[in-house]
């Protein structure tokens, strides 16, 4: 039986506590190892409240992502819309497209007061750990956004094979995901490493991403062009 009525003033607060607790625990322990009991304990809620607000653990996981991804992707599309409006029909600079996509994510990662940094660590961990259910959900959430940004990059880089653009975007996504997942990997190379300020991550990572985008093409692009059935750039 539900313990929270539909009009209860405590309902929104309880819902946010559950989402916040789940977000932190998923980062610390992963999705499979985090139990509903752990979540309800950290959120000071009961299982009935979780069932009332979300219905299942899978639905809870989806909402953990959706509550921040919706706004993140809105910001990305708004930034791209502004760039395209200012360009007046001309192709955009590739660097501006990259900034419009990755900039909002890096700004969110710098937010240590409202959970943005924790969420981006979770998102980075998700990219590096296989989970078919979550990856399918994220693919659906990102579909429209990625389509817009791919089209903008194709138009901005008409002389670069589309396959190469996709690979570079894939590498950029991987670099961001690894960086946002935490500095544990960096500790392996640097030993004691104290400079983990998320506010300094954005300029460092953006410089790296833009460098990758501008790198010379590999020597086999001609072979790619000659593959039958390959889409024209």
N, C-alpha and C positions, 0 to 999 in steps of 0.2 A: 504494500500500500504506500502511496506517495506521502512523504512527510512534509512537503512544501506546497502550499496551495498556489494556484496560478497567479494570484494577485499579491503574493507575499512580498513585502518590501525587502526581505532578506534574500530573495531569490537571486537577483543580479549579483549581489556581493558573494553569495555562495558559489555561483557559477564561475565568477572571476577567480576566486580562490582555488577552485578545482583546476581551472586551466593553468593558472600560474604554477601550482604545485606539480601538475603533470609535465609542464614544460621543463622545469628544473630537473625532475627525476628522469625524464627521458634523456636529457643530456648526460646525466651522471651514470645511468645504468643501461640505457638502451631501451627500445620498445618492448622487447620480449621479456627482459628481466624485471621490468617495472610492473608490479602487481597493482591491482585496484586497491588492495588493502594499503599499500604504501602511499598511494595517491590520496585516499580518503584520510589517512592519518596525518599526512603533511598539510592537507587542506582543512583539517578540523571539520570534516563532513562525514556523512555516512553513505553507505552504498546506495541507499534509496535515493539520496540526492543526486548521485551520479547518474543513476538510471533515469531519474526525472528529467534532468537537463540534457542528457546525451543519449541514453538508451543502451549504449554498448561501448566497449573499449575502443573498437574501431572508429565509431562515430566521434568519440572524445579525441582520438588522435587527429582525425580530419579537422575538427574544430580548432585544435591547438594550432594547426598550420593556417587554416582559413582566416582566423581572426586577424592575423598580421599580413598574410600574403595578399589578401584582397586590397588592402591599402597600399602595400608595397608595389603591386603591379599597377594600381591606379596611378601612383606617382610616376612610374616608369612611362606609361602611355601618355600621361599629361606632359612629361618632359619631351617626349618624342613629338607630340602634337605641336608644342611650342616651337621646336626646332624646324619642323616642316612648314609651319605657318610663316615663320621668319624667312625661310629660304625661298618662299614664293614660287615653288615648283622646281627649283634647282635641287640637284643631289646634295646631300649633306656631307660634311666632313666625317670620315669614319671615326675619328677620335671623339667627336661630339656624340655619335651614336653609342659608342662604348660607355661614355660618361653618363648618358641618359639611362642606360640599362644598369650598370654596376654602381653608379653613384648613390642612388637611393638605398641600395642594400648595404653599402659601406657606411652610410650615415646611420642606418638603423643599427649596425654592428657597434657603432660608437656610443650608442645610448645605453649607459650602464644603470640608469635610474628607473626606467620604466619597462625593463625586460627585453629591450631590443637586442642587446648583446647576447643574452641567453638564447633567444630565439634563433639568431643567426648562427650561433654555435650548433644548435640543434639541426638547422637546415644544412649546415656544412657536414655534420655527422651523417645525415641522411643520404647525402650524395655519395659518401664513401663507404656506406654499409648497405649490402643488398637487402631489400625488402620489397617484394613484388607488389604487395598491396599499396604501400605508401608511394612507391614510384609511379604506379598507375594513376593514383590520385593526383600526384604532383604534375604528371604529364598533362592531365586534363585541365588543371588549374593554370598551367603555363601556356597552353596551346595557342590561344589568341595573341598573347603578348609576344611569344617567340616568332610567330608568323609575321607580325608587324616589324620586328627588329631584323629578322632575316631579310625581308624585302628591302628594308632601308639599306642594309649592308650590301646586298646584291647591286643595288642602284648606285651606291657610293663607290663601289669597287668593280666597275664593269670589266676591267682587264684581268681580274683575278678569278680563276676557276671557282665556281660555286662550291665544289667539293672542298677546296682549300679553305674557303671562308667558313664552312661548317666545321672543319677540323680545328681552325683557330678559335672559333667560338667555343667549341668543346674544351679546348685546352684552357681558355680563359675561365670557363665555368669551373673546371677542375682546380685551377690555381686559387680561385676565390673560395671554393668549398674547403680546400685543405687549410687555407689560412684562417678561415672563420671557425673551423672546428677546434682551434686552440693552438697553443704553442708547444704541445707535447713533442711533436716531431722535430721542432727546432731545437729542443733540449738535447736531442740525440746528437746533433751536430755541434752545438755550441756549449754544451755542458750547462753551467750556471748561466741563466739568461733572465735578466730582470726587466728588460724593456718590453713589456707586453701591453702597453697602453693602447686600448682599442682606438683611441682618438688619433693615434699616429699611424694606424694601419691603413687608412684610406689613401693618403698620398703615396705611401710605399707601394701598395698593391696596384693603385691606378697607374703609376709609372711603369710597373712591370707589365701590366696588361696592354698598355699602349705600345710598349716596346715589342711585345709579341705580335701585335697586329701589324706593325710596320716592318717586321723582319723580312728579309729577302725570301722569295719563293724557293721551295726546294727544287733540285735539279730535275725532278721527274715530272714536272707539270705538263710537259709535252706529251709524255706517255699517257697521262690522264686524259688529255684532250683527244687522243686517238682511240680511246675506248669506245666501242659501239654503244649507242643508246644513251650516251652521256648528255645531260641537259646542257644547253648552250649558256655561257656566262652572259 
